[in-house]
Amino acid sequence: METITLNLPAAVALTDEQFYQLSIANEEWRLEQTPEGELIIMPPTGGENGIRNSDLNLGLGLWNRQTRLGKVFDSSTVFQLPNGAKRSPDAAWVLLERWEALSAEDKRKFPPLCPDFIIELRSQSDSLETLRAKMRYYRTNGCRLGWLIDPQTPLVEIYRLSEDVAEVINFSFDQPPTLSGEDVLPGFLLDITPILNP
């Protein structure tokens, strides 16, 4: 199934609470919203991408369990970005101090912040250009480091808050890169070999 985008006229624009309630009432779908109010309906993840997402979150979660520097989120978490977009990265991490500064209700619902680090993993139904636009949303909303991993091409694009242009790493399946969390996730390294062979 393909991703569907619905254009909502201003007269029926959703408030943050309405978007939250709509998402809860339709748990079988992943819903996102652009700053312009477009509603994006994404199909459930297939088996291979489920394995890949699980591997991403496992690596990030184990590193975070050791360092205790922040909180790790999976692809079912919606973040309300400063520009009004509501997005769900495949994996996300938020610095502990920023998470603890949220109210109990903000933690329970869709956190009103942009993660410090995100990973987007391209699936068969994803357009590379759409994912690149999503990565730019994260960066312009304060994400300090983001990885777009495309097992199909294959390539990795690294988005940094301080740089307007993403670093592109093209690679072969027999020599995949190891990605560094740099100064955002000190000591975190991700070998993407398991992601290429689910």
Steps between C-alpha positions, in 0.01 A plus 500: 500500500619850418521808722195727461503879540173682571477875446291649778338838427555770763133469604561144623857541629578273795606638836782320682243328724284396204802354322591311818146360536486405129833315535383313811173402330692361199789317666545262206624791287799726548378856461718805444421859411694764307529861621254590222240268655519211253415170667736215410371144544770233492439126476627260766860384470571172321710219643843595364466865597372395841822303552709794379320748728540263793876472436532880485317548828687213667840655423392847608326366810799294618731800462254719691455242775874519564536878479160606643532825308146513362188316390455277193176489299374259235308571181161512672589824682368823348693820573338842468771707334535875561377577145169318566588176321428172675757238404597143593863411425594132488729552800551810713696615802443799728754638749390415855486863620266595215273202570485569872406865432168386343179485700351161590223552241747594227693180572181292490370645172705607197813676633516865384865501398736394225726207587873565529570196281287310250529214254278457195519164322372489144246224436381371163202738502700812596605764251862604556412865426215494755736361765760765415237770551410341833866505604519870417191557719683339791816702445319835468307420819816442705601136448874493560578178308295286263567193288300408192582138420398368159569126463365506144751738337702439735599824668504687828440874530618677814316819600660733753345809657808705415504408128252591225604211275487135601809283483433211259671163543453260208616149577492142378320220682830324571650812664229682696606793719499523876324818604615719788277684744764774498473748790120460518515132604855465635639152447202372300595303189253326271609222267228495235583148374201339685268764352599402146438128565181466705 
